[in-house]
Amino acid sequence: MKRLPLVAAIAVLAAAVGVSAFVWRAGPAPTASPTPSPIARASAIASSPGASPSPTATSGGPAPSASLPPVDSPLADVPIVPVAQYRTTVERVGRAEVRAAWEGTSPTWAGLEMVESESTAILATLGLEGPGGIDRLFLVPDAATVMSDLATNRKRLAILRADAVGPGVRALGWGDRDLFGVDAVASIADWGLTARLPQRSDTPVFDPAASWTLVAGG
């Protein structure tokens, strides 16, 4: 009879310990501040007043560099040359013939043709001013058009920069001098007919001494 209260006390104590252990295990575990997901972080940044998201890389690679500037083309004294259709029998002209073509008094030429972007400088070189010859001045976009036009407009006299002269036209002498051919002058100074035109800085000005002539018989 004396042992029963002891056993009962032990049982009560064991039951109390078990309940405490159960309660401790079942209770909420201490939690740390949760780490938001990438989507949540982005949403928080977007919704925060005054916040600006950091720049992100694009999948297209680095931005393309700006296009390189065109080659400089400062003004230079560029030799110019009168040209006509390939089969003309005229061999040379001078200032008087050019002015007559400009003024409409020439028995040979019905007008002048030249590249539009070069016309102001060329007209100044030739001393042709005023509106008198405007209706007999034919301006075209490039030297290739000049050479094409002369094939069908055989009474036009054209003026081209020397380095633009091609096989589709005949280069004429200026006075008693020639820029092309066997008897060509040796220098631009000897030629004496130049205009202040743009010249690419990476390309030398036309040099008659550096050109060569091919003669063929048939």
MDTraj code that builds the backbone (N, CA, C; nanometers):
import mdtraj as md
import numpy as np

residues = "MET LYS ARG LEU PRO LEU VAL ALA ALA ILE ALA VAL LEU ALA ALA ALA VAL GLY VAL SER ALA PHE VAL TRP ARG ALA GLY PRO ALA PRO THR ALA SER PRO THR PRO SER PRO ILE ALA ARG ALA SER ALA ILE ALA SER SER PRO GLY ALA SER PRO SER PRO THR ALA THR SER GLY GLY PRO ALA PRO SER ALA SER LEU PRO PRO VAL ASP SER PRO LEU ALA ASP VAL PRO ILE VAL PRO VAL ALA GLN TYR ARG THR THR VAL GLU ARG VAL GLY ARG ALA GLU VAL ARG ALA ALA TRP GLU GLY THR SER PRO THR TRP ALA GLY LEU GLU MET VAL GLU SER GLU SER THR ALA ILE LEU ALA THR LEU GLY LEU GLU GLY PRO GLY GLY ILE ASP ARG LEU PHE LEU VAL PRO ASP ALA ALA THR VAL MET SER ASP LEU ALA THR ASN ARG LYS ARG LEU ALA ILE LEU ARG ALA ASP ALA VAL GLY PRO GLY VAL ARG ALA LEU GLY TRP GLY ASP ARG ASP LEU PHE GLY VAL ASP ALA VAL ALA SER ILE ALA ASP TRP GLY LEU THR ALA ARG LEU PRO GLN ARG SER ASP THR PRO VAL PHE ASP PRO ALA ALA SER TRP THR LEU VAL ALA GLY GLY".split()
xyz = np.array([
    [0.0828, -0.1204, 0.0000],
    [0.0000, 0.0000, 0.0000],
    [0.0861, 0.1252, 0.0000],
    [0.2059, 0.1151, 0.0542],
    [0.2934, 0.2315, 0.0578],
    [0.3567, 0.2592, -0.0788],
    [0.3678, 0.1515, -0.1647],
    [0.4312, 0.1710, -0.2966],
    [0.3367, 0.2346, -0.3999],
    [0.2117, 0.2259, -0.3844],
    [0.1171, 0.2749, -0.4843],
    [0.1259, 0.4251, -0.5070],
    [0.1307, 0.5018, -0.4059],
    [0.1441, 0.6467, -0.4337],
    [0.2728, 0.6811, -0.5096],
    [0.3804, 0.6052, -0.4832],
    [0.5063, 0.6329, -0.5544],
    [0.4934, 0.6022, -0.7022],
    [0.4330, 0.4866, -0.7312],
    [0.4143, 0.4482, -0.8725],
    [0.3249, 0.5475, -0.9434],
    [0.2206, 0.5886, -0.8734],
    [0.1278, 0.6851, -0.9341],
    [0.1970, 0.8177, -0.9597],
    [0.2806, 0.8569, -0.8677],
    [0.3530, 0.9846, -0.8879],
    [0.4463, 0.9788, -1.0073],
    [0.5136, 0.8590, -1.0213],
    [0.6042, 0.8431, -1.1362],
    [0.5264, 0.8485, -1.2667],
    [0.4110, 0.7852, -1.2685],
    [0.3294, 0.7830, -1.3903],
    [0.2830, 0.9222, -1.4274],
    [0.2401, 0.9963, -1.3243],
    [0.1948, 1.1337, -1.3504],
    [0.3087, 1.2184, -1.4064],
    [0.4303, 1.2005, -1.3479],
    [0.5457, 1.2770, -1.3955],
    [0.5813, 1.2426, -1.5392],
    [0.5768, 1.1139, -1.5748],
    [0.6082, 1.0711, -1.7116],
    [0.5083, 1.1278, -1.8103],
    [0.3815, 1.1280, -1.7705],
    [0.2783, 1.1823, -1.8607],
    [0.2990, 1.3309, -1.8841],
    [0.3395, 1.4027, -1.7797],
    [0.3628, 1.5471, -1.7938],
    [0.4791, 1.5755, -1.8868],
    [0.5883, 1.4960, -1.8733],
    [0.7045, 1.5134, -1.9624],
    [0.6663, 1.4866, -2.1061],
    [0.5847, 1.3823, -2.1291],
    [0.5424, 1.3487, -2.2656],
    [0.4607, 1.4589, -2.3285],
    [0.3717, 1.5173, -2.2501],
    [0.2895, 1.6258, -2.3028],
    [0.3763, 1.7453, -2.3386],
    [0.4749, 1.7772, -2.2548],
    [0.5644, 1.8902, -2.2835],
    [0.6429, 1.8677, -2.4108],
    [0.6939, 1.7422, -2.4259],
    [0.7706, 1.7105, -2.5464],
    [0.6840, 1.7239, -2.6696],
    [0.5547, 1.6773, -2.6599],
    [0.4651, 1.6851, -2.7744],
    [0.4366, 1.8295, -2.8102],
    [0.4141, 1.9083, -2.7089],
    [0.3860, 2.0496, -2.7324],
    [0.5076, 2.1190, -2.7927],
    [0.6265, 2.0881, -2.7470],
    [0.7484, 2.1522, -2.7997],
    [0.7715, 2.1178, -2.9478],
    [0.7451, 1.9877, -2.9824],
    [0.7643, 1.9468, -3.1209],
    [0.6558, 2.0024, -3.2128],
    [0.5362, 2.0156, -3.1632],
    [0.4261, 2.0583, -3.2485],
    [0.4197, 2.2090, -3.2645],
    [0.4856, 2.2834, -3.1789],
    [0.4799, 2.4280, -3.1883],
    [0.5567, 2.4805, -3.3082],
    [0.5329, 2.6055, -3.3528],
    [0.6044, 2.6620, -3.4699],
    [0.7517, 2.6792, -3.4435],
    [0.8324, 2.6421, -3.5431],
    [0.9775, 2.6562, -3.5303],
    [1.0142, 2.8024, -3.5489],
    [1.1208, 2.8462, -3.4865],
    [1.1659, 2.9856, -3.5054],
    [1.1950, 3.0093, -3.6541],
    [1.1498, 3.1190, -3.7034],
    [1.1685, 3.1474, -3.8466],
    [1.2580, 3.2674, -3.8657],
    [1.3395, 3.2625, -3.9765],
    [1.4215, 3.3768, -4.0153],
    [1.3452, 3.4555, -4.1205],
    [1.3928, 3.5744, -4.1501],
    [1.3277, 3.6560, -4.2536],
    [1.3365, 3.5830, -4.3866],
    [1.2256, 3.5605, -4.4567],
    [1.2297, 3.4848, -4.5830],
    [1.3006, 3.5641, -4.6922],
    [1.3692, 3.4907, -4.7792],
    [1.4355, 3.5534, -4.8941],
    [1.3388, 3.5557, -5.0108],
    [1.3059, 3.6735, -5.0611],
    [1.2074, 3.6797, -5.1694],
    [1.2608, 3.6177, -5.2971],
    [1.1720, 3.5661, -5.3793],
    [1.2100, 3.5095, -5.5096],
    [1.2500, 3.6216, -5.6043],
    [1.3188, 3.5885, -5.7123],
    [1.3563, 3.6924, -5.8097],
    [1.2366, 3.7714, -5.8604],
    [1.1236, 3.7044, -5.8819],
    [1.0047, 3.7742, -5.9304],
    [0.9545, 3.8715, -5.8262],
    [0.9565, 3.8274, -5.7009],
    [0.9111, 3.9153, -5.5929],
    [1.0024, 4.0355, -5.5803],
    [1.1336, 4.0131, -5.5899],
    [1.2263, 4.1247, -5.5812],
    [1.2015, 4.2258, -5.6927],
    [1.1782, 4.1744, -5.8152],
    [1.1530, 4.2650, -5.9266],
    [1.0244, 4.3428, -5.9048],
    [0.9218, 4.2752, -5.8508],
    [0.7960, 4.3440, -5.8250],
    [0.8126, 4.4511, -5.7206],
    [0.8929, 4.4200, -5.6177],
    [0.9130, 4.5168, -5.5110],
    [0.9861, 4.6402, -5.5632],
    [1.0853, 4.6188, -5.6502],
    [1.1593, 4.7321, -5.7064],
    [1.0684, 4.8176, -5.7923],
    [0.9867, 4.7487, -5.8749],
    [0.9002, 4.8234, -5.9652],
    [0.7961, 4.9040, -5.8912],
    [0.7502, 4.8502, -5.7729],
    [0.6434, 4.9176, -5.7011],
    [0.6934, 5.0205, -5.6019],
    [0.8260, 5.0212, -5.5753],
    [0.8794, 5.1175, -5.4788],
    [0.8876, 5.2539, -5.5419],
    [0.8322, 5.3554, -5.4764],
    [0.8389, 5.4897, -5.5343],
    [0.9818, 5.5392, -5.5434],
    [1.0156, 5.5950, -5.6584],
    [1.1484, 5.6531, -5.6766],
    [1.2560, 5.5526, -5.7057],
    [1.2226, 5.4246, -5.7088],
    [1.3248, 5.3229, -5.7355],
    [1.3377, 5.3045, -5.8850],
    [1.4589, 5.2823, -5.9287],
    [1.4812, 5.2578, -6.0709],
    [1.5607, 5.1308, -6.0853],
    [1.5126, 5.0377, -6.1654],
    [1.5846, 4.9111, -6.1803],
    [1.7190, 4.9316, -6.2473],
    [1.8144, 4.8485, -6.2098],
    [1.9471, 4.8566, -6.2702],
    [1.9402, 4.8077, -6.4130],
    [2.0255, 4.8576, -6.5003],
    [2.0213, 4.8151, -6.6407],
    [2.0538, 4.6684, -6.6541],
    [1.9890, 4.6043, -6.7480],
    [2.0114, 4.4623, -6.7696],
    [2.0758, 4.4424, -6.9039],
    [2.1534, 4.3365, -6.9161],
    [2.2199, 4.3060, -7.0428],
    [2.1178, 4.2534, -7.1413],
    [2.1360, 4.2815, -7.2673],
    [2.0469, 4.2309, -7.3702],
    [2.1102, 4.1100, -7.4360],
    [2.0263, 4.0305, -7.4986],
    [2.0767, 3.9083, -7.5606],
    [2.1375, 3.9350, -7.6969],
    [2.1276, 4.0587, -7.7449],
    [2.1769, 4.0871, -7.8786],
    [2.3239, 4.1202, -7.8851],
    [2.3973, 4.1101, -7.7762],
    [2.5393, 4.1411, -7.7789],
    [2.5617, 4.2895, -7.7652],
    [2.6861, 4.3342, -7.7777],
    [2.7169, 4.4765, -7.7611],
    [2.6552, 4.5601, -7.8708],
    [2.6236, 4.6841, -7.8359],
    [2.5644, 4.7751, -7.9344],
    [2.6643, 4.8014, -8.0450],
    [2.6160, 4.8076, -8.1709],
    [2.7106, 4.8322, -8.2825],
    [2.7721, 4.9699, -8.2714],
    [2.8985, 4.9802, -8.3108],
    [2.9662, 5.1084, -8.3055],
    [2.9125, 5.1997, -8.4136],
    [2.9260, 5.3292, -8.3928],
    [2.8779, 5.4256, -8.4919],
    [2.9562, 5.4084, -8.6211],
    [2.8897, 5.4339, -8.7329],
    [2.9573, 5.4191, -8.8621],
    [3.0713, 5.5195, -8.8730],
    [3.1740, 5.4765, -8.9400],
    [3.2918, 5.5615, -8.9538],
    [3.2589, 5.6826, -9.0401],
    [3.3147, 5.7966, -9.0090],
    [3.2886, 5.9155, -9.0918],
    [3.3512, 5.8993, -9.2288],
    [3.2971, 5.9677, -9.3292],
    [3.3552, 5.9569, -9.4632],
    [3.4953, 6.0153, -9.4662],
    [3.5708, 5.9717, -9.5630],
    [3.7066, 6.0227, -9.5792],
    [3.7004, 6.1727, -9.6061],
    [3.7876, 6.2477, -9.5410],
    [3.7903, 6.3926, -9.5624],
    [3.8190, 6.4239, -9.7087],
    [3.7521, 6.5259, -9.7588],
    [3.7725, 6.5689, -9.8971],
    [3.7924, 6.7199, -9.9001],
    [3.9102, 6.7667, -9.8597],
    [3.9354, 6.9110, -9.8643],
    [3.9457, 6.9598, -10.0083],
    [3.9295, 7.0890, -10.0263],
    [3.9401, 7.1465, -10.1600],
    [4.0852, 7.1443, -10.2071],
    [4.1024, 7.1211, -10.3351],
    [4.2355, 7.1196, -10.3947],
    [4.2242, 7.1709, -10.5379],
    [4.3390, 7.2079, -10.5955],
    [4.3433, 7.2501, -10.7357],
    [4.3464, 7.1244, -10.8228],
    [4.2303, 7.0857, -10.8699],
    [4.2151, 6.9613, -10.9461],
    [4.2118, 6.9942, -11.0953],
    [4.2933, 6.9275, -11.1771],
    [4.2889, 6.9545, -11.3212],
    [4.1544, 6.9133, -11.3807],
    [4.1004, 6.9990, -11.4664],
    [3.9772, 6.9690, -11.5381],
    [4.0087, 6.9679, -11.6867],
    [3.9241, 6.9008, -11.7652],
    [3.9544, 6.8825, -11.9063],
    [3.8254, 6.8863, -11.9883],
    [3.8252, 6.9535, -12.1032],
    [3.7085, 6.9494, -12.1916],
    [3.7014, 6.8133, -12.2617],
    [3.5806, 6.7601, -12.2727],
    [3.5611, 6.6306, -12.3380],
    [3.4410, 6.6408, -12.4316],
    [3.4393, 6.5522, -12.5304],
    [3.3279, 6.5468, -12.6259],
    [3.3000, 6.4007, -12.6585],
    [3.1977, 6.3790, -12.7393],
    [3.1653, 6.2409, -12.7764],
    [3.2842, 6.1756, -12.8471],
    [3.2921, 6.0458, -12.8328],
    [3.4145, 5.9739, -12.8686],
    [3.4585, 5.9940, -13.0136],
    [3.3638, 6.0072, -13.1072],
    [3.3987, 6.0111, -13.2491],
    [3.4118, 6.1535, -13.3048],
    [3.4126, 6.2531, -13.2186],
    [3.4248, 6.3893, -13.2685],
    [3.5560, 6.4098, -13.3431],
    [3.5532, 6.4978, -13.4417],
    [3.6751, 6.5305, -13.5151],
    [3.7467, 6.6521, -13.4550],
    [3.6830, 6.7130, -13.3546],
    [3.7460, 6.8274, -13.2867],
    [3.8594, 6.7755, -13.1991],
    [3.9727, 6.8391, -13.2037],
    [4.0877, 6.7932, -13.1267],
    [4.1178, 6.8802, -13.0054],
    [4.0846, 7.0109, -13.0122],
    [4.1173, 7.0994, -12.9019],
    [4.0235, 7.2194, -12.8991],
    [4.0087, 7.2778, -12.7827],
    [3.9273, 7.3987, -12.7659],
    [4.0040, 7.4948, -12.6757],
    [3.9530, 7.6171, -12.6668],
    [4.0091, 7.7176, -12.5764],
    [3.8958, 7.7927, -12.5089],
    [3.9295, 7.8983, -12.4377],
    [3.8279, 7.9752, -12.3659],
    [3.7234, 8.0338, -12.4605],
    [3.7658, 8.0765, -12.5793],
    [3.6715, 8.1360, -12.6733],
    [3.5653, 8.0349, -12.7159],
    [3.6055, 7.9112, -12.7437],
    [3.5099, 7.8078, -12.7850],
    [3.4150, 7.7712, -12.6705],
    [3.4685, 7.7646, -12.5489],
    [3.3839, 7.7321, -12.4337],
    [3.2813, 7.8428, -12.4100],
    [3.3239, 7.9682, -12.4212],
    [3.2311, 8.0798, -12.4005],
    [3.1240, 8.0824, -12.5098],
    [3.1638, 8.0523, -12.6319],
    [3.0657, 8.0498, -12.7407],
    [2.9608, 7.9408, -12.7176],
    [3.0021, 7.8262, -12.6653],
    [2.9065, 7.7197, -12.6333],
    [2.8125, 7.7641, -12.5222],
    [2.8637, 7.8394, -12.4263],
    [2.7855, 7.8922, -12.3147],
    [2.6849, 7.9982, -12.3617],
    [2.7287, 8.0824, -12.4547],
    [2.6449, 8.1938, -12.5000],
    [2.5523, 8.1563, -12.6161],
    [2.5709, 8.0384, -12.6710],
    [2.4850, 7.9950, -12.7805],
    [2.5268, 8.0480, -12.9150],
    [2.6520, 8.0880, -12.9306],
    [2.7008, 8.1428, -13.0582],
    [2.7980, 8.0489, -13.1287],
    [2.8160, 7.9291, -13.0745],
    [2.9125, 7.8363, -13.1330],
    [2.8512, 7.7614, -13.2507],
    [2.9234, 7.7511, -13.3640],
    [2.8739, 7.6708, -13.4762],
    [2.8939, 7.5202, -13.4531],
    [2.9709, 7.4867, -13.3491],
    [3.0047, 7.3453, -13.3243],
    [2.9293, 7.2864, -13.2050],
    [2.9158, 7.3658, -13.0985],
    [2.8618, 7.3137, -12.9734],
    [2.7249, 7.3755, -12.9407],
    [2.6340, 7.2899, -12.8945],
    [2.4988, 7.3351, -12.8617],
    [2.4815, 7.3637, -12.7133],
    [2.5856, 7.3468, -12.6345],
    [2.5760, 7.3748, -12.4922],
    [2.6869, 7.3072, -12.4153],
    [2.6895, 7.3337, -12.2846],
    [2.7903, 7.2764, -12.1946],
    [2.7242, 7.1772, -12.1000],
    [2.7975, 7.0716, -12.0677],
    [2.7479, 6.9735, -11.9708],
    [2.8558, 6.9483, -11.8671],
    [2.8140, 6.9332, -11.7420],
    [2.9088, 6.9041, -11.6337],
    [2.8355, 6.8454, -11.5154],
    [2.9124, 6.7905, -11.4211],
    [2.8555, 6.7350, -11.2989],
    [2.8062, 6.8501, -11.2120],
    [2.6844, 6.8388, -11.1645],
    [2.6209, 6.9502, -11.0935],
    [2.6996, 6.9953, -10.9712],
    [2.7486, 6.9003, -10.8899],
    [2.8190, 6.9366, -10.7671],
    [2.9516, 7.0074, -10.7943],
    [3.0025, 6.9977, -10.9180],
    [3.1298, 7.0605, -10.9538],
    [3.1117, 7.1855, -11.0405],
    [2.9884, 7.2130, -11.0804],
    [2.9639, 7.3166, -11.1805],
    [3.0010, 7.4568, -11.1330],
    [2.9726, 7.4905, -11.0073],
    [3.0011, 7.6255, -10.9586],
    [3.1502, 7.6566, -10.9688],
    [3.2339, 7.5626, -10.9223],
    [3.3788, 7.5844, -10.9261],
    [3.4302, 7.5880, -11.0695],
    [3.3764, 7.5026, -11.1568],
    [3.4241, 7.4981, -11.2949],
    [3.3837, 7.6246, -11.3706],
    [3.2610, 7.6699, -11.3507],
    [3.2163, 7.7923, -11.4177],
    [3.2995, 7.9119, -11.3726],
    [3.3334, 7.9144, -11.2430],
    [3.4172, 8.0240, -11.1921],
    [3.5553, 8.0202, -11.2566],
    [3.6122, 7.9007, -11.2702],
    [3.7435, 7.8869, -11.3335],
    [3.7419, 7.9368, -11.4780],
    [3.6330, 7.9069, -11.5479],
    [3.6225, 7.9437, -11.6894],
    [3.5735, 8.0867, -11.7086],
    [3.5380, 8.1541, -11.5989],
    [3.4910, 8.2917, -11.6092],
    [3.3533, 8.3040, -11.6708],
    [3.2696, 8.2011, -11.6548],
    [3.1343, 8.2033, -11.7110],
    [3.0361, 8.2406, -11.6001],
    [2.9780, 8.3575, -11.6110],
    [2.8876, 8.4071, -11.5085],
    [2.7626, 8.4640, -11.5734],
    [2.6600, 8.4828, -11.4893],
    [2.5368, 8.5433, -11.5377],
    [2.4409, 8.4399, -11.5930],
    [2.3164, 8.4811, -11.6163],
    [2.2122, 8.3876, -11.6609],
    [2.2119, 8.3608, -11.8106],
    [2.3002, 8.4244, -11.8848],
    [2.2953, 8.4146, -12.0301],
    [2.3014, 8.2737, -12.0846],
    [2.3800, 8.1851, -12.0191],
    [2.3953, 8.0513, -12.0739],
    [2.3246, 7.9435, -11.9941],
    [2.2375, 7.9835, -11.9007],
    [2.1738, 7.8843, -11.8153],
    [2.0922, 7.7836, -11.8958],
    [2.0254, 7.8297, -11.9997],
    [1.9436, 7.7367, -12.0788],
    [2.0277, 7.6467, -12.1679],
    [2.1572, 7.6712, -12.1725],
    [2.2479, 7.5850, -12.2486],
    [2.3469, 7.5127, -12.1573],
    [2.3163, 7.5115, -12.0265],
    [2.4004, 7.4412, -11.9295],
    [2.3246, 7.3178, -11.8817],
    [2.3829, 7.2012, -11.9029],
    [2.3191, 7.0749, -11.8681],
    [2.3940, 7.0140, -11.7492],
    [2.3263, 7.0044, -11.6358],
    [2.3872, 6.9544, -11.5125],
    [2.3363, 6.8141, -11.4833],
    [2.4293, 6.7249, -11.4541],
    [2.3949, 6.5844, -11.4299],
    [2.4603, 6.5384, -11.2992],
    [2.4159, 6.4249, -11.2444],
    [2.4642, 6.3847, -11.1124],
    [2.6066, 6.3329, -11.1051],
    [2.6610, 6.2774, -11.2132],
    [2.7950, 6.2188, -11.2041],
    [2.8604, 6.2100, -11.3419],
    [2.9892, 6.1740, -11.3406],
    [3.0666, 6.1669, -11.4644],
    [3.0159, 6.0567, -11.5572],
    [2.9666, 5.9478, -11.5007],
    [2.9149, 5.8392, -11.5846],
    [2.7970, 5.8874, -11.6684],
    [2.7130, 5.9726, -11.6096],
    [2.5995, 6.0273, -11.6843],
    [2.6478, 6.1203, -11.7946],
    [2.7520, 6.1990, -11.7675],
    [2.8091, 6.2861, -11.8712],
    [2.8519, 6.2024, -11.9912],
    [2.9263, 6.0974, -11.9665],
    [2.9779, 6.0159, -12.0763],
    [2.8656, 5.9469, -12.1529],
    [2.7601, 5.9069, -12.0814],
    [2.6456, 5.8457, -12.1478],
    [2.5707, 5.9479, -12.2329],
    [2.5542, 6.0679, -12.1799],
    [2.4813, 6.1724, -12.2529],
    [2.5526, 6.2131, -12.3814],
    [2.6843, 6.2229, -12.3771],
    [2.7585, 6.2688, -12.4947],
    [2.7456, 6.1720, -12.6125],
    [2.7170, 6.0471, -12.5823],
    [2.7014, 5.9491, -12.6902],
    [2.5770, 5.9780, -12.7733],
    [2.4756, 6.0395, -12.7140],
    [2.3516, 6.0695, -12.7868],
    [2.3325, 6.2187, -12.8133],
    [2.4094, 6.3032, -12.7441],
    [2.4034, 6.4482, -12.7646],
    [2.5402, 6.4942, -12.8144],
    [2.5662, 6.4714, -12.9404],
    [2.7012, 6.4858, -12.9934],
    [2.7461, 6.6306, -13.0112],
    [2.6562, 6.7238, -12.9915],
    [2.6967, 6.8640, -13.0062],
    [2.7155, 6.9317, -12.8708],
    [2.7231, 6.8520, -12.7659],
    [2.7510, 6.9092, -12.6337],
    [2.9003, 6.8995, -12.6036],
    [2.9497, 7.0039, -12.5417],
    [3.0869, 7.0055, -12.4916],
    [3.0785, 6.9919, -12.3404],
    [3.1534, 6.9003, -12.2837],
    [3.1479, 6.8775, -12.1391],
    [3.2830, 6.9090, -12.0758],
    [3.2777, 6.9369, -11.9469],
    [3.3999, 6.9597, -11.8689],
    [3.3982, 6.8625, -11.7523],
    [3.5037, 6.7823, -11.7407],
    [3.5151, 6.6836, -11.6329],
    [3.6460, 6.7031, -11.5583],
    [3.6495, 6.6600, -11.4344],
    [3.7770, 6.6521, -11.3646],
    [3.8589, 6.5410, -11.4297],
    [3.9882, 6.5575, -11.4346],
    [4.0732, 6.4673, -11.5119],
    [4.0644, 6.3224, -11.4659],
    [4.0536, 6.3002, -11.3351],
    [4.0521, 6.1621, -11.2870],
    [3.9190, 6.0924, -11.3109],
    [3.8195, 6.1638, -11.3670],
    [3.6899, 6.1035, -11.3967],
    [3.6736, 6.0712, -11.5451],
    [3.7710, 6.1066, -11.6262],
    [3.7613, 6.0827, -11.7706],
    [3.7766, 5.9337, -11.7981],
    [3.6819, 5.8781, -11.8730],
    [3.6860, 5.7369, -11.9068],
    [3.6937, 5.7146, -12.0568],
    [3.6955, 5.5898, -12.1012],
    [3.7113, 5.5580, -12.2438],
    [3.5885, 5.5918, -12.3281],
    [3.4778, 5.6315, -12.2660],
    [3.3574, 5.6610, -12.3431],
    [3.3553, 5.7989, -12.4053],
    [3.4559, 5.8814, -12.3785],
    [3.4604, 6.0171, -12.4342],
    [3.6005, 6.0450, -12.4880],
    [3.6092, 6.1560, -12.5605],
    [3.7405, 6.1985, -12.6113],
    [3.7838, 6.3231, -12.5359],
    [3.8995, 6.3149, -12.4712],
    [3.9548, 6.4310, -12.4017],
    [4.0165, 6.5241, -12.5052],
    [3.9794, 6.6517, -12.4996],
    [4.0288, 6.7490, -12.5960],
    [4.1467, 6.8267, -12.5393],
    [4.2287, 6.8768, -12.6275],
    [4.3385, 6.9625, -12.5843],
    [4.2852, 7.0978, -12.5406],
    [4.3630, 7.1653, -12.4558],
    [4.3279, 7.2994, -12.4097],
    [4.4296, 7.3969, -12.4702],
    [4.3839, 7.4701, -12.5708],
    [4.4803, 7.5527, -12.6444],
    [4.5779, 7.4633, -12.7174],
    [4.7059, 7.4831, -12.6914],
    [4.8081, 7.4026, -12.7592],
    [4.8633, 7.2918, -12.6685],
    [4.7927, 7.2634, -12.5588],
    [4.8417, 7.1622, -12.4648],
    [4.7455, 7.0443, -12.4564],
    [4.8015, 6.9276, -12.4245],
    [4.7217, 6.8060, -12.4085],
    [4.7481, 6.7468, -12.2706],
    [4.6412, 6.6987, -12.2077],
    [4.6570, 6.6346, -12.0769],
    [4.6728, 6.4838, -12.0900],
    [4.6269, 6.4295, -12.2021],
    [4.6382, 6.2857, -12.2279],
    [4.7047, 6.2657, -12.3636],
    [4.7621, 6.1474, -12.3810],
    [4.8207, 6.1152, -12.5112],
    [4.9728, 6.1224, -12.5130],
    [5.0279, 6.0958, -12.6283],
    [5.1725, 6.0897, -12.6436],
    [5.2378, 6.2233, -12.6097],
    [5.1742, 6.3318, -12.6463],
    [5.2322, 6.4646, -12.6249],
    [5.1763, 6.5335, -12.5002],
    [5.1329, 6.4556, -12.4039],
    [5.0738, 6.5131, -12.2827],
    [5.1765, 6.5945, -12.2041],
    [5.1253, 6.6969, -12.1347],
    [5.2132, 6.7791, -12.0508],
    [5.2684, 6.6942, -11.9372],
    [5.3764, 6.7431, -11.8764],
    [5.4423, 6.6672, -11.7708],
    [5.3901, 6.6997, -11.6314],
    [5.3165, 6.8093, -11.6173],
    [5.2703, 6.8484, -11.4836],
    [5.1385, 6.9251, -11.4926],
    [5.0709, 6.9377, -11.3798],
    [4.9465, 7.0147, -11.3744],
    [4.9736, 7.1611, -11.4049],
    [5.0875, 7.2107, -11.3582],
    [5.1224, 7.3502, -11.3846],
    [5.1329, 7.3763, -11.5346],
    [5.1864, 7.2804, -11.6098],
    [5.1974, 7.2963, -11.7547],
    [5.0594, 7.2934, -11.8218],
    [4.9680, 7.2199, -11.7623],
    [4.8325, 7.2112, -11.8180],
    [4.7591, 7.3436, -11.7992],
    [4.7628, 7.3967, -11.6795],
    [4.7122, 7.5310, -11.6543],
    [4.5625, 7.5456, -11.6400],
    [4.4866, 7.4361, -11.6353],
    [4.3409, 7.4458, -11.6222],
    [4.2970, 7.3613, -11.5024],
    [4.2682, 7.4284, -11.3922],
    [4.2278, 7.3576, -11.2692],
    [4.1067, 7.4272, -11.2079],
    [4.0389, 7.3563, -11.1199],
    [3.9258, 7.4120, -11.0450],
    [3.9387, 7.3676, -10.8998],
    [3.8864, 7.4485, -10.8089],
    [3.8904, 7.4151, -10.6660],
    [3.7779, 7.3174, -10.6350],
    [3.8148, 7.1913, -10.6335],
    [3.7167, 7.0844, -10.6150],
    [3.7551, 6.9969, -10.4967],
    [3.6578, 6.9280, -10.4352],
    [3.6912, 6.8347, -10.3270],
    [3.7804, 6.7225, -10.3779],
    [3.8819, 6.6902, -10.2978],
    [3.9745, 6.5827, -10.3331],
    [3.9937, 6.4941, -10.2114],
    [3.9627, 6.3662, -10.2250],
    [3.9773, 6.2738, -10.1122],
    [4.1200, 6.2788, -10.0567],
    [4.1296, 6.2843, -9.9240],
    [4.2613, 6.2962, -9.8619],
    [4.3440, 6.1686, -9.8767],
    [4.2785, 6.0564, -9.9056],
    [4.3529, 5.9313, -9.9225],
    [4.3839, 5.9007, -10.0692],
    [4.3570, 5.9962, -10.1589],
    [4.3816, 5.9766, -10.3015],
    [4.4589, 6.0958, -10.3566],
    [4.5711, 6.0741, -10.4241],
    [4.6480, 6.1878, -10.4773],
    [4.5746, 6.2554, -10.5917],
    [4.6012, 6.3833, -10.6099],
    [4.5471, 6.4578, -10.7228],
    [4.6040, 6.3995, -10.8522],
    [4.5229, 6.3987, -10.9563],
    [4.5659, 6.3427, -11.0845],
    [4.6982, 6.4046, -11.1279],
    [4.7919, 6.3178, -11.1651],
    [4.9238, 6.3619, -11.2080],
    [4.9474, 6.3121, -11.3508],
    [4.9565, 6.4000, -11.4493],
    [4.9753, 6.3538, -11.5881],
    [5.1040, 6.2750, -11.6071],
    [5.2051, 6.3032, -11.5254],
    [5.3318, 6.2303, -11.5392],
    [5.3173, 6.0844, -11.4965],
    [5.2141, 6.0554, -11.4171],
    [5.1955, 5.9185, -11.3695],
    [5.1024, 5.8373, -11.4596],
    [5.0464, 5.8989, -11.5628],
    [4.9572, 5.8273, -11.6536],
    [5.0371, 5.7702, -11.7711],
    [4.9769, 5.6762, -11.8435],
    [5.0426, 5.6186, -11.9591],
    [4.9438, 5.6107, -12.0754],
    [4.9964, 5.5996, -12.1957],
    [4.9134, 5.6019, -12.3158],
    [4.9322, 5.4722, -12.3931],
    [4.8215, 5.4108, -12.4326],
    [4.8245, 5.2897, -12.5127],
    [4.7814, 5.3257, -12.6553],
    [4.8673, 5.2984, -12.7503],
    [4.8385, 5.3285, -12.8909],
    [4.8144, 5.1969, -12.9638],
    [4.7024, 5.1896, -13.0341],
    [4.6696, 5.0672, -13.1093],
    [4.6349, 5.1044, -13.2524],
    [4.6766, 5.0241, -13.3447],
    [4.6430, 5.0461, -13.4866],
    [4.5521, 4.9368, -13.5368],
    [4.4728, 4.9686, -13.6354],
    [4.3817, 4.8670, -13.6858],
    [4.3325, 4.9038, -13.8240],
])
top = md.Topology()
chain = top.add_chain()
for i, resn in enumerate(residues, 1):
    res = top.add_residue(resn, chain, resSeq=i)
    for name in ("N", "CA", "C"):
        top.add_atom(name, md.element.get_by_symbol(name[0]), res)
traj = md.Trajectory(xyz[None], top)
